[in-house]
């Protein structure tokens, strides 16, 4: 395997340019899907290679349940600096698994608690709660997807802005934005180099809903005004993987984008542009990451199979 086993751990750096440029030059729907796919593949590849390195480190520990042949010098020679990186991979992978499990548990706990809180209300698609705290968010799952909004926030908005609010939240539910947000959150936990993609997707998912709401309402300025008002008074959403009109982030940029023309819809950016070159660089980095992790997995399997007595 050689140094190729380490490539997927650092290749997410190739996606940093597209993470920044996609927000500015791609349609939010295209940017969200592209960045999420890149983050998911790179996170899986880096986690796989971390696990392969951990096998070498675990096999060196006394009393481990692995076959004795897995600690042979021929096996350790497959990983450069096996004495150090093999053992360092053990706590690293444990930290990744623990952080991902905690994020999934919190996401599930918050959603369950929110659905339980709405259990006594009519089963409509919108739940208006009498609350002095202004908030609104899209709540997927349960018996049906619902938009949750407080009376305090509705009182701050004009009728047209309320329409924009509901259109925005329904767009989050219809396009399953919570799945994109959860995927990039887990990817960033698996590999810290993917955090810029998580930040970018948090923004582009909101911009995607902004554009959908603008198309539904038919007035981009009304949607921009609703976002600005909600951001000034709202406390946001109960968990980062749920989406809402006033989600934390660069709200002024969202408002400025809505006050300008609608973005062009493209499935892939032109090649000879900054965003096009960045997209191809990220795609190449993802492909190399996938090939490196596959090569490392196959090589390690063959070595361990040879080292394991029948």
Wavefront OBJ file of the C-alpha trace (Angstrom):
o trace
v 0.000 0.000 0.000
v 2.769 2.446 0.886
v 1.887 6.090 1.227
v -1.266 5.572 -0.873
v -3.090 4.497 2.272
v -2.658 8.035 3.622
v -3.861 9.877 0.502
v -7.603 9.717 1.293
v -6.866 11.388 4.628
v -5.512 14.547 2.958
v -7.194 14.589 -0.469
v -10.239 16.494 0.918
v -7.953 19.525 0.627
v -8.599 19.390 -3.135
v -12.261 20.260 -2.480
v -11.567 23.493 -0.606
v -11.579 25.731 -3.728
v -14.923 24.375 -4.955
v -16.405 24.730 -1.467
v -15.786 28.464 -1.664
v -16.537 29.025 -5.348
v -19.696 26.889 -5.483
v -21.458 29.271 -3.102
v -20.852 32.163 -5.486
v -21.083 30.691 -8.973
v -23.295 27.584 -8.942
v -27.034 27.262 -8.563
v -27.691 26.391 -4.901
v -29.304 23.066 -5.829
v -26.306 22.030 -7.930
v -23.846 23.227 -5.286
v -25.625 21.372 -2.472
v -25.754 18.079 -4.334
v -22.196 18.331 -5.651
v -20.582 19.284 -2.347
v -22.538 16.668 -0.410
v -21.505 13.927 -2.832
v -17.858 14.966 -2.648
v -17.921 15.111 1.149
v -19.655 11.741 1.532
v -17.283 9.863 -0.788
v -14.165 11.437 0.671
v -15.330 10.776 4.245
v -15.991 7.111 3.479
v -12.608 6.694 1.812
v -10.673 8.352 4.629
v -12.536 6.347 7.273
v -11.823 3.097 5.415
v -8.108 3.858 5.211
v -8.036 4.871 8.864
v -9.591 1.508 9.717
v -6.997 -0.336 7.621
v -4.177 1.439 9.397
v -5.839 0.713 12.734
v -5.775 -3.031 11.977
v -1.980 -2.908 11.838
v -1.833 -0.983 15.094
v -4.318 -3.206 16.889
v -2.492 -6.371 15.837
v 0.589 -5.124 17.715
v -1.240 -4.783 21.052
v -0.679 -7.642 23.499
v -3.732 -9.738 24.219
v -5.671 -8.616 21.134
v -8.121 -11.143 19.631
v -6.714 -10.831 16.110
v -4.756 -13.703 14.484
v -1.071 -13.730 15.372
v -0.107 -13.585 11.713
v -1.581 -10.094 11.410
v 1.300 -8.699 13.482
v 4.001 -10.250 11.301
v 6.654 -7.882 9.898
v 5.349 -8.492 6.356
v 1.940 -7.142 7.374
v 3.362 -4.135 9.232
v 5.596 -3.344 6.271
v 2.481 -2.563 4.221
v 1.977 0.619 6.269
v 4.797 3.200 6.470
v 5.799 4.097 10.042
v 3.527 1.352 11.334
v 4.786 1.648 14.926
v 3.493 5.220 15.193
v 0.583 5.596 12.784
v -0.824 2.148 13.493
v -1.315 2.897 17.169
v -2.309 6.516 16.553
v -5.095 5.325 14.250
v -6.795 3.473 17.113
v -7.855 6.531 19.167
v -8.440 8.508 15.953
v -10.952 5.991 14.602
v -12.570 5.609 18.025
v -13.006 9.391 18.163
v -14.613 9.415 14.693
v -17.043 6.640 15.609
v -17.927 8.229 18.957
v -18.472 11.693 17.465
v -20.606 10.331 14.621
v -22.688 8.207 16.996
v -23.225 11.200 19.274
v -24.303 13.397 16.341
v -26.779 10.760 15.124
v -28.115 10.218 18.636
v -28.625 13.948 19.215
v -30.273 14.379 15.814
v -32.667 11.519 16.507
v -33.347 12.659 20.089
v -34.211 16.213 19.042
v -36.513 15.030 16.269
v -38.315 12.603 18.583
v -38.718 15.268 21.258
v -40.107 17.710 18.702
v -42.611 15.166 17.387
v -43.695 14.283 20.929
v -44.266 17.971 21.664
v -46.602 18.151 18.646
v -48.476 14.943 19.483
v -51.599 16.692 20.781
v -51.964 19.088 17.848
v -53.995 18.510 14.680
v -52.105 16.452 12.100
v -51.709 19.293 9.612
v -48.582 20.168 7.698
v -48.082 23.351 9.736
v -47.833 23.484 13.531
v -48.252 26.978 14.989
v -47.153 27.040 18.613
v -48.174 29.792 21.073
v -44.729 30.831 22.209
v -43.088 34.144 23.073
v -39.813 32.934 21.534
v -39.660 33.488 17.751
v -38.550 30.455 15.728
v -39.443 28.387 12.688
v -37.989 25.197 11.276
v -38.761 22.223 9.057
v -39.360 18.991 10.987
v -39.108 15.851 8.831
v -40.135 12.328 9.788
v -42.832 10.988 12.065
v -46.215 10.388 10.529
v -45.740 13.373 8.254
v -43.347 16.219 7.613
v -44.318 19.435 9.368
v -43.409 23.098 9.484
v -43.089 24.324 13.067
v -43.439 28.043 13.715
v -44.145 30.138 16.789
v -46.762 32.870 17.042
v -44.021 35.287 18.123
v -42.302 34.971 14.744
v -45.530 35.189 12.767
v -46.397 38.414 14.591
v -43.153 39.938 13.285
v -43.997 39.255 9.639
v -46.408 40.749 7.135
v -48.837 38.427 5.285
v -46.616 38.200 2.191
v -43.587 37.496 4.342
v -45.473 34.723 6.107
v -46.119 33.118 2.740
v -42.402 33.332 2.040
v -41.670 31.734 5.417
v -43.936 28.756 4.792
v -42.717 28.352 1.204
v -39.128 28.318 2.442
v -39.763 25.683 5.109
v -41.817 23.513 2.756
v -38.940 23.639 0.267
v -36.631 22.246 2.951
v -39.024 19.342 3.496
v -39.795 18.668 -0.166
v -36.133 18.563 -1.183
v -35.025 16.644 1.952
v -32.398 19.191 2.916
v -31.964 17.624 6.350
v -30.349 14.613 4.684
v -27.733 16.773 2.972
v -27.017 18.629 6.210
v -26.683 15.418 8.199
v -24.441 13.820 5.570
v -21.960 16.713 5.503
v -22.029 16.970 9.297
v -21.013 13.317 9.613
v -18.421 13.752 6.864
v -16.820 16.665 8.708
v -16.694 14.581 11.878
v -15.008 11.760 9.964
v -12.398 14.072 8.450
v -11.823 17.638 9.737
v -10.525 18.678 6.319
v -14.144 18.429 5.104
v -15.430 21.164 7.403
v -15.375 23.834 4.655
v -17.775 21.647 2.649
v -20.086 21.355 5.638
v -20.121 25.145 6.038
v -20.757 25.613 2.324
v -23.644 23.115 2.228
v -25.257 24.748 5.269
v -25.342 27.950 3.223
v -26.284 26.509 -0.176
v -29.142 24.459 1.290
v -30.651 27.656 2.682
v -30.080 29.418 -0.629
v -31.783 26.516 -2.421
v -34.849 26.964 -0.218
v -34.639 30.738 -0.713
v -34.810 30.374 -4.485
v -37.656 27.864 -4.291
v -39.594 30.206 -2.012
v -38.933 33.127 -4.344
v -40.347 31.122 -7.242
v -43.408 30.153 -5.210
v -44.132 33.635 -3.868
v -43.175 35.382 -7.098
v -41.364 38.223 -5.323
v -37.694 37.909 -4.457
v -37.708 41.095 -2.367
v -40.473 39.767 -0.111
v -38.468 36.609 0.596
v -35.372 38.699 1.310
v -37.314 40.878 3.729
v -38.744 37.839 5.515
v -35.256 36.354 5.925
v -33.873 39.611 7.285
v -36.666 40.053 9.807
v -36.560 36.444 10.949
v -32.785 36.539 11.383
v -33.046 39.596 13.631
v -35.504 38.027 16.065
v -35.266 34.231 15.680
v -33.119 31.866 17.697
v -32.708 29.461 14.756
v -33.296 25.706 14.792
v -32.924 23.207 17.660
v -30.217 21.189 15.885
v -27.847 21.952 13.019
v -29.224 19.236 10.750
v -32.718 20.726 10.804
v -33.238 23.622 8.417
v -35.015 26.912 8.938
v -35.561 30.357 7.461
v -33.288 32.047 10.010
v -30.587 29.381 10.199
v -27.250 30.700 11.420
v -24.905 31.780 8.683
v -24.231 34.642 6.265
v -27.758 36.056 6.186
v -26.648 39.333 4.488
v -25.273 37.273 1.586
v -28.580 35.436 1.246
v -30.497 38.698 1.237
v -28.125 40.238 -1.313
v -28.478 37.186 -3.565
v -32.273 37.447 -3.476
v -32.143 41.133 -4.348
v -30.204 40.227 -7.484
v -31.240 38.100 -10.483
v -32.064 34.420 -10.116
v -29.017 32.151 -10.593
v -28.660 30.170 -13.794
v -29.394 26.464 -13.552
v -26.479 24.288 -14.701
v -25.812 20.621 -14.039
v -22.035 21.231 -14.279
v -20.046 24.470 -14.511
v -18.162 25.405 -17.695
v -14.705 23.836 -17.779
v -12.547 26.882 -18.475
v -13.732 28.964 -15.538
v -12.478 29.195 -11.985
v -15.433 27.234 -10.616
v -15.188 24.691 -13.436
v -11.511 24.042 -12.797
v -12.168 23.807 -9.062
v -14.983 21.323 -9.655
v -12.797 19.119 -11.840
v -9.963 19.312 -9.295
v -12.339 18.193 -6.541
v -13.732 15.428 -8.752
v -10.196 14.249 -9.534
v -9.303 14.314 -5.841
v -12.392 12.275 -5.051
v -11.581 9.741 -7.775
v -7.998 9.365 -6.561
v -9.259 9.013 -3.000
v -11.659 6.247 -4.049
v -8.996 4.407 -6.051
v -6.419 4.731 -3.267
v -8.788 3.418 -0.612
v -9.908 0.557 -2.863
v -6.301 -0.337 -3.636
v -5.376 -0.216 0.043
v -8.370 -2.357 1.028
v -7.641 -5.028 -1.590
v -3.934 -5.060 -0.801
v -4.528 -5.334 2.934
v -7.069 -8.119 2.404
v -4.609 -10.127 0.330
v -1.775 -9.584 2.822
v -3.911 -10.546 5.836
v -5.286 -13.561 3.981
v -1.752 -14.732 3.239
v -0.609 -14.092 6.822
v -3.551 -15.926 8.377
v -2.910 -19.658 8.835
v -5.623 -21.946 7.539
l 1 2 3 4 5 6 7 8 9 10 11 12 13 14 15 16 17 18 19 20 21 22 23 24 25 26 27 28 29 30 31 32 33 34 35 36 37 38 39 40 41 42 43 44 45 46 47 48 49 50 51 52 53 54 55 56 57 58 59 60 61 62 63 64 65 66 67 68 69 70 71 72 73 74 75 76 77 78 79 80 81 82 83 84 85 86 87 88 89 90 91 92 93 94 95 96 97 98 99 100 101 102 103 104 105 106 107 108 109 110 111 112 113 114 115 116 117 118 119 120 121 122 123 124 125 126 127 128 129 130 131 132 133 134 135 136 137 138 139 140 141 142 143 144 145 146 147 148 149 150 151 152 153 154 155 156 157 158 159 160 161 162 163 164 165 166 167 168 169 170 171 172 173 174 175 176 177 178 179 180 181 182 183 184 185 186 187 188 189 190 191 192 193 194 195 196 197 198 199 200 201 202 203 204 205 206 207 208 209 210 211 212 213 214 215 216 217 218 219 220 221 222 223 224 225 226 227 228 229 230 231 232 233 234 235 236 237 238 239 240 241 242 243 244 245 246 247 248 249 250 251 252 253 254 255 256 257 258 259 260 261 262 263 264 265 266 267 268 269 270 271 272 273 274 275 276 277 278 279 280 281 282 283 284 285 286 287 288 289 290 291 292 293 294 295 296 297 298 299 300 301 302 303 304 305 306 307 308 309 310
